[in-house]
Amino acid sequence: HPMRAPDLKFCSRAEINFPKGPDVPYSCCPPRPDSLNNIPYYEPPPMTKLPARVRPAAHAVDEEYIAKYNLATSLMRDLDKDPTDPRGFKQQANVHCAYCNGAYLIDGKKLQVHQSWLFFPFHRWYLYFYERILGSLIECPTFALPYWNWDHPKGMRLPPMFDVPGSSIYDTRRNPHVRCGTIIDLGSFGEETKSTELQTMTNNLTHMYRQMITNAPCPLLFFGKPYPLGTDPSPGMGTIENIPHTPVHIWTGTVLGSKLENCDTSFGEDMGNFYSAGLDPVFYCHHGNVDRMWNEWKQIGGKRRDLIDKDWLDSEFFFYDENRTPWRVKVRDCLDSKKMGYDYAPMPTPWRNFKP
Ligand code: C2O
């Protein structure tokens, strides 16, 4: 059976270390809609009526784009003053927490959308509504999120626009090494490496080749293990969720166990923990590129296509849109990003020629 959308009647406290580790409670349930009964199914508007949202590479945007994006994010932060508004910046970050830190109980099991085949479709729908909310706040229906182009040497560092202290897309809870243009190691889960920048970039292209081509010749290897209704969470990750998706989170967040500004001890905030990742605006930029890899992978050929298992296609999530309307969405309605009204500005993919 397909995974059901969570019923908010069964949302309760989350756990910062879910699913393992000492239990540290956290609350992140969304505001309740007026009626919990029969939340309708969302279908993207027909193609002809769609504004074309083209997501740009984050390192290549102009000043005008940066200004719009900052304005939209600060307006979203302002909405946090009303804790019943599901469009607020913290509310949106809490969406990730609720789906990933065990707040929802479905069919007697705690939900976790990571480490399974729900990873790609969940994040696609999540960004879809987040992007629409940002666009509506600046009355720009074509506004599109940027993508962190870490699969290209020019994008293998924190995109500079996110490193402007005081701006609405800055986050103080990052590892200091993300500043000053340090090159990211896409294969590292926290261990330090002593390679030159050139070696790191070359290794990164090799990682990309492996995860997109060698290790992901068929759907389940790319998407992750089956996770039908009533089964245990975290059955197993797909190639890209493992590397580079997870290393980018760990590299950006604070060092585990270090002291945070407010004197708490770090659980990897913000990017390095599910419950807090959405509090760093670069999260949505990182996931833009993860989502772009889904499109790229299908273009490589062979058996690289979407899954056809109904338990996947009919799995559901729950989100609020830019008008605070609650919707249920299905995996089958997010397989083609163009049909959803957005696409990615093309960038070369040099990893395709990096056979190890
Ligand atoms: Cu939902 Cu990148 O984590």
Boltz pocket constraint, residues with backbone or C-beta under 6 A from the ligand:
constraints:
  - pocket:
      binder: B
      contacts: [[A, 96], [A, 100], [A, 114], [A, 123], [A, 245], [A, 249], [A, 277], [A, 287]]
      max_distance: 6.0
